[in-house]
C-alpha cells in the first residue's frame, strides 16, 4: 500500500470492553502499509494477561486530527512491564480503519470502496482540463469540465466505476490558478459486504493494472463507506462517513512507477469499447489462473533476483497456465488406465512402488507440446515454423538444465 504522506498520530488507545482503561500511544503507518502502535503501559495488567494470554484482536483509539480509529488483528512485538516507572510497549497492527470505532466482535461491512493505483491517470488518459493559448495576444484560457464517470457491472453483483476527483482554484489567486484531477476506482454494492470481499476485488484490479501498465503499481487512498455509518451534514441530511483504510497490501514497490501511455502494454483507450467484458474475464479467470499469474508477477516485482530464477518462474507459469486451461492428455483416460494395468501386471513386485511413481503423471503432455499449444494463436508473430521450433527447443532445454543441472544439457541450454 502506498502511503504518500507521513502518518504519525498521537492519541489514546483502549480495548473495546475496557473503555475506562485508556493509555497514551503513537500510531505510525509507514509506506508499504506496515503499522505499529507504541503505547505507554499495557492494555491489560491482569495476571492472565501478564502470563501472555492477551487478546488484542481489536483496539480502539482516538488520535489527533483523524478522531476515532479501529485497529484490527494486533499483537505485542515488544512487551515491557512497569514496576513503578514508565515503560513502553510496541504492538503490530494488521489493519487500521480511520474514522470509526467498532465493538469487539462487530462485523465490518461496507457498501463501497474507493481506491487508486500508481499510473492510473496516465492509463485512463481522460482529462476535463482544456487549455487554449493565443500566442499573438499573449493570452491563455483554461477551462474545466469534469469527465463523466465510467460505470461497469461486475459478475459478482458489484458495480465498478472509474471516477474523477478534482480541485478548482481558490481565492485569492492573483499569482496562481491551479486545477487538479485524479482518477480512481470505486466498487459499490447495494447490499452490505465484508471488507474482504472488496479488498479481494481491489487486489485483482491492481494486478490487472500491473499487467496493463507493464510495471508494478501499488494500491493507495482506500476509502470505504457504509449506509449504516452516517452523520448529519447541512440541514440535518445524513451522509455516509468516509472511513480510511490502511493495511500492508500487495503488490508493493518503494519506487513509484512512472509510465506514459505509449510505454504501457495497453491503456484504457485500447479496451474502452469492451472494457466491461475484459475486466470481468480477468476477475473470473483469476480464480483459475492465480498460480500462473503469481509466477509472472514475481518476475516483475523483483522477487526473482537472478535471471535464472526469472526464467524458471516464467517457464513454470506458462506450463501452469496451460495445465489450468486445458485438460488435454496423451491418450484417452480409459486407454491409459488399461495400459498402466498391463504394465503393472508384468512388473516385479519389488519395483511396483517405483513404477507407480513414474506413471503418476504419465498421461500428461510435456512442456514442449504445452508451449506449442499456447503460441498457436500467435505463431505468425514468432517467425517461420523452423524458427519457432528452434525457440521452443531452446526454452525446453534451458528449463530442463536449470532444473536438473545435467551436464549433457548444458551445451544445449541458453546460458
C-alpha positions in Angstrom: 0.0 0.0 0.0 1.3 3.4 -0.9 1.4 6.0 1.9 2.0 9.3 0.2 2.1 11.4 3.4 3.8 10.5 6.7 1.3 9.1 9.2 2.4 9.5 12.8 -0.5 10.3 15.2 -0.6 10.6 18.9 -3.7 9.7 20.9 -5.3 7.4 23.5 -6.0 3.8 23.0 -8.1 1.1 24.7 -9.7 -2.3 24.4 -13.4 -2.2 23.3 -14.5 -3.8 26.5 -12.2 -1.7 28.7 -13.0 1.9 27.7 -12.2 3.2 31.2 -8.6 2.0 30.7 -7.2 4.4 28.1 -3.4 4.6 27.6 -1.4 7.1 25.5 0.4 6.0 22.4 1.7 6.8 19.0 0.3 5.2 15.8 2.7 5.0 12.9 1.9 3.8 9.4 4.9 3.5 7.0 5.0 3.5 3.3 4.0 -0.1 2.3 1.3 -0.3 4.9 3.3 -1.5 7.9 1.6 -0.4 11.0 3.0 -0.1 14.5 1.5 1.2 17.8 3.8 2.3 20.6 2.0 2.6 23.9 2.9 3.7 27.4 2.0 0.9 29.7 -0.1 -2.2 28.9 -3.7 -2.6 27.9 -4.3 -5.3 30.5 -2.2 -5.7 33.6 -4.1 -8.7 35.0 -2.2 -11.9 35.9 -3.8 -13.7 33.0 -2.5 -11.0 30.5 0.9 -10.9 32.2 1.2 -14.6 31.5 0.9 -13.9 27.8 -2.8 -14.6 27.3 -3.6 -11.2 25.8 -6.5 -10.5 23.5 -5.5 -7.7 21.2 -7.8 -8.8 18.3 -9.2 -5.2 18.3 -8.0 -1.9 19.7 -9.9 1.4 19.7 -8.2 4.7 19.6 -8.7 8.5 19.4 -5.9 10.2 17.6 -5.1 13.8 16.6 -6.9 15.1 13.5 -8.4 11.8 12.5 -10.5 11.1 15.6 -11.7 7.6 16.2 -9.7 4.6 14.8 -10.1 0.9 14.9 -7.0 -1.3 14.9 -7.6 -4.9 13.9 -5.6 -8.2 14.4 -3.0 -6.8 16.8 -0.3 -8.4 18.9 2.6 -7.3 21.0 6.1 -7.3 19.4 7.7 -5.8 22.5 6.1 -6.0 25.9 7.6 -4.1 28.9 6.1 -4.4 32.4 6.4 -1.4 34.6 7.2 -1.6 38.3 6.6 1.9 39.3 8.3 3.6 36.4 7.4 4.4 32.8 7.5 1.6 30.3 6.8 1.5 26.6 5.5 -1.5 24.6 5.1 -2.0 20.8 2.1 -3.5 19.1 2.0 -4.8 15.5 -1.3 -3.8 13.8 -2.6 -5.7 10.7 -5.2 -3.1 9.7 -6.4 0.4 10.6 -9.9 1.8 9.9 -9.8 5.6 10.5 -13.0 7.4 11.3 -14.9 4.7 13.1 -14.9 2.6 16.3 -16.2 -0.9 16.1 -17.2 -3.1 19.1 -15.1 -6.1 19.9 -16.8 -8.7 17.7 -18.7 -6.4 15.4 -18.6 -7.4 11.8 -17.0 -4.9 9.4 -19.2 -4.4 6.3 -19.4 -1.7 3.7 -21.4 -0.6 0.6 -18.5 0.9 -1.3 -14.7 1.0 -1.5 -12.8 3.7 -3.5 -9.1 3.4 -4.3 -6.4 4.4 -6.7 -3.2 2.9 -8.0 0.1 4.4 -9.4 -0.1 5.5 -13.0 -3.9 5.4 -13.1 -4.2 8.9 -14.6 -1.8 8.0 -17.4 -3.6 4.7 -18.0 -7.1 6.2 -18.1 -5.9 9.2 -20.3 -9.1 11.2 -19.8 -8.9 14.8 -18.7 -11.5 17.6 -18.3 -8.9 20.3 -18.5 -8.9 22.3 -21.7 -6.1 24.9 -22.4 -6.3 27.4 -25.2 -3.3 29.6 -26.0 -3.4 32.8 -28.0 0.3 33.4 -28.5 -0.2 36.5 -30.7 -2.2 38.3 -27.9 -0.3 36.6 -25.1 -3.4 35.2 -23.5 -4.5 31.8 -22.3 -7.8 30.4 -21.4 -8.1 27.4 -19.1 -11.5 25.7 -18.6 -12.5 22.5 -16.8 -15.5 20.2 -17.2 -15.5 17.1 -15.0 -15.5 13.9 -17.1 -18.4 11.6 -16.8 -17.9 8.5 -14.5 -17.4 5.3 -16.4 -19.6 2.5 -14.9 -19.4 -1.3 -15.4 -21.4 -4.1 -13.9 -19.3 -6.9 -12.4 -20.4 -10.6 -12.5 -20.2 -10.8 -8.7 -23.1 -8.2 -8.3 -20.9 -5.2 -7.6 -20.5 -2.1 -9.8 -17.1 -0.8 -10.8 -16.7 2.9 -11.7 -13.8 4.9 -12.9 -14.4 8.3 -11.2 -12.6 11.6 -11.3 -11.9 13.8 -8.3 -10.9 17.4 -8.9 -10.0 20.6 -7.2 -10.6 24.2 -8.5 -8.6 27.4 -7.9 -9.2 29.1 -4.5 -9.1 32.7 -3.6 -7.2 34.9 -3.8 -5.5 33.6 -7.0 -3.5 36.6 -8.2 -0.3 34.7 -8.8 -1.6 31.1 -9.3 -4.7 29.4 -10.5 -4.5 25.6 -10.1 -6.8 22.8 -11.3 -6.1 19.2 -10.4 -7.8 16.0 -11.5 -7.3 12.5 -10.1 -8.8 9.2 -11.5 -9.8 6.5 -9.1 -11.8 3.2 -8.9 -15.0 2.8 -7.0 -16.5 -0.5 -6.1 -20.1 -0.4 -4.8 -22.8 -2.8 -3.7 -26.4 -2.3 -2.8 -26.1 -5.0 -0.1 -23.6 -4.7 2.7 -20.5 -6.8 2.0 -17.4 -7.7 4.1 -14.3 -5.6 3.7 -12.5 -8.8 2.5 -15.0 -9.0 -0.5 -14.0 -5.5 -1.5 -10.2 -5.9 -1.0 -10.1 -9.1 -2.9 -11.5 -7.4 -6.0 -9.2 -4.4 -5.4 -6.2 -6.7 -5.3 -7.3 -8.3 -8.6 -7.8 -4.9 -10.2 -4.4 -3.8 -9.0 -2.9 -6.9 -10.6 -4.8 -6.1 -13.8 -3.2 -2.6 -13.8 0.2 -4.1 -13.2 -0.3 -6.2 -16.3 -1.7 -3.3 -18.4 0.9 -0.8 -17.3 3.7 -3.4 -17.5 5.1 -2.3 -14.2 4.5 -2.9 -10.5 1.8 -0.4 -9.4 0.6 -0.1 -5.8 -2.7 0.4 -4.2 -3.4 3.7 -2.4 -6.0 6.1 -1.0 -8.6 3.5 0.2 -11.8 5.0 1.5 -14.9 2.9 2.4 -18.5 3.8 3.2 -21.4 2.1 4.8 -25.1 3.1 4.8 -25.2 2.0 8.4 -22.5 4.5 9.5 -23.7 8.0 8.7 -23.5 11.5 10.2 -25.6 14.6 9.8 -24.4 17.3 7.4 -26.1 20.6 6.4 -29.8 20.8 7.2 -29.8 17.5 9.0 -29.2 15.4 5.9 -27.3 12.2 6.6 -24.2 11.3 4.7 -22.0 8.2 4.9 -18.8 8.6 6.9 -15.7 8.3 4.8 -13.6 5.6 6.5 -9.9 5.5 5.5 -8.3 2.0 5.4 -4.7 1.1 5.8 -3.1 -2.3 5.6 0.1 -3.9 4.1 -1.4 -4.7 0.6 0.5 -6.3 -2.2 1.9 -5.8 -4.8 4.2 -3.1 -3.4 7.4 -1.4 -4.5 9.1 1.5 -2.9 9.8 3.2 -6.2 6.7 4.8 -7.7 6.3 3.7 -11.3 6.4 6.5 -13.9 4.9 5.4 -17.3 3.4 7.3 -20.1 0.6 5.7 -22.1 2.8 4.6 -25.0 5.1 2.7 -22.7 2.3 0.5 -21.4 1.2 -2.9 -22.7 -2.2 -1.3 -23.3 -4.2 1.7 -21.9 -7.8 2.3 -21.2 -8.4 3.7 -24.7 -7.4 0.3 -26.2 -10.2 -1.6 -24.3 -12.9 1.0 -23.8 -15.3 -0.5 -26.3 -15.4 -3.8 -24.4 -13.9 -2.8 -21.0 -16.7 -4.5 -19.0 -16.2 -7.8 -20.7 -12.4 -7.7 -20.4 -12.4 -6.7 -16.7 -15.0 -9.4 -15.8 -12.9 -12.0 -17.7 -9.8 -11.0 -15.8 -11.6 -11.2 -12.4 -13.2 -14.6 -13.2 -10.0 -16.1 -14.7 -8.1 -15.1 -11.6 -9.7 -17.9 -9.6 -8.2 -20.4 -12.0 -5.1 -18.7 -13.2 -3.8 -17.2 -10.0 -0.8 -19.6 -9.7 0.4 -18.8 -13.2 -0.3 -15.0 -12.7 1.6 -15.0 -9.4 4.6 -16.6 -11.1 4.5 -14.0 -13.8 4.2 -11.1 -11.4 7.0 -12.5 -9.2 9.4 -11.7 -12.1 8.0 -8.1 -12.3 8.2 -7.1 -8.7 11.8 -8.2 -8.1 11.0 -11.4 -6.1 13.4 -13.2 -8.5 16.8 -11.6 -8.1 18.6 -13.6 -10.8 17.8 -14.2 -14.5 17.8 -17.9 -14.0 15.1 -17.6 -11.4 13.0 -15.3 -13.6 13.3 -17.8 -16.5 12.2 -20.7 -14.4 9.3 -18.8 -13.0 8.1 -17.8 -16.4 8.5 -21.3 -17.8 6.6 -22.7 -14.8 4.0 -20.0 -15.3 3.4 -21.0 -18.9 3.2 -24.7 -18.0 0.7 -23.9 -15.2 -1.3 -21.7 -17.4 -1.9 -24.4 -20.0 -2.5 -27.0 -17.3 -5.2 -24.8 -15.8 -6.9 -24.0 -19.1 -6.7 -27.4 -20.9 -7.4 -31.0 -19.9 -5.6 -32.4 -22.9 -3.8 -35.8 -22.3 -1.6 -38.0 -24.3 -4.3 -40.6 -24.6 -7.9 -41.4 -23.5 -8.1 -41.9 -19.8 -9.5 -45.4 -20.1 -6.9 -46.4 -22.6 -4.1 -45.1 -20.3 -5.6 -46.9 -17.3 -5.6 -50.1 -19.3 -2.0 -49.6 -20.4 -1.0 -49.0 -16.8 -2.7 -52.1 -15.6 -0.9 -54.1 -18.3 2.5 -52.7 -17.4 2.0 -53.3 -13.6 1.0 -56.9 -14.2 4.3 -57.5 -15.8 6.4 -55.5 -13.3 8.3 -57.3 -10.5 6.7 -56.9 -7.1 9.7 -55.1 -5.6 9.5 -52.4 -8.3 5.8 -51.6 -8.1 6.3 -48.5 -5.9 8.9 -47.1 -8.2 6.7 -47.8 -11.3 3.7 -46.1 -9.7 5.7 -43.0 -9.1 6.9 -42.9 -12.7 3.4 -43.5 -14.0 1.6 -41.0 -11.7 1.8 -38.2 -14.3 2.4 -40.5 -17.3 -0.6 -39.3 -19.2 0.4 -35.6 -19.0 1.6 -33.9 -22.2 5.1 -32.5 -22.0 6.2 -28.8 -21.8 7.1 -28.7 -25.5 3.5 -29.6 -26.5 2.1 -27.2 -24.0 4.2 -24.3 -25.3 3.3 -25.2 -28.8 -0.4 -25.1 -27.9 0.0 -21.7 -26.2 1.7 -20.0 -29.1 -0.6 -21.5 -31.8 -2.9 -18.4 -32.0 0.1 -16.1 -32.3 2.5 -18.1 -34.4 2.5 -15.7 -37.3 4.3 -13.2 -35.0 7.0 -15.6 -34.0 8.8 -16.3 -37.3 8.8 -19.4 -39.5 7.9 -22.9 -38.4 11.7 -23.7 -38.2 12.4 -20.6 -36.1 9.5 -21.4 -33.7 10.7 -25.0 -33.3 14.2 -23.8 -32.5 12.9 -21.3 -30.0 10.7 -23.8 -28.2 13.6 -26.4 -28.1 15.9 -23.8 -26.5 13.2 -22.9 -23.9 12.7 -26.6 -23.0 16.4 -27.5 -22.9 17.2 -24.4 -20.8 14.3 -25.1 -18.4 15.5 -28.8 -18.0 19.1 -27.7 -17.5 18.3 -25.1 -14.8 16.0 -27.6 -13.1 18.4 -30.6 -13.0 21.8 -29.1 -14.0 22.5 -32.1 -16.1 25.9 -31.8 -17.9 24.6 -33.3 -21.1 22.0 -30.4 -21.3 24.4 -27.6 -20.5 25.6 -27.1 -24.1 22.0 -27.1 -25.4 20.7 -24.5 -22.9 20.9 -20.7 -23.3 23.3 -19.5 -20.6 
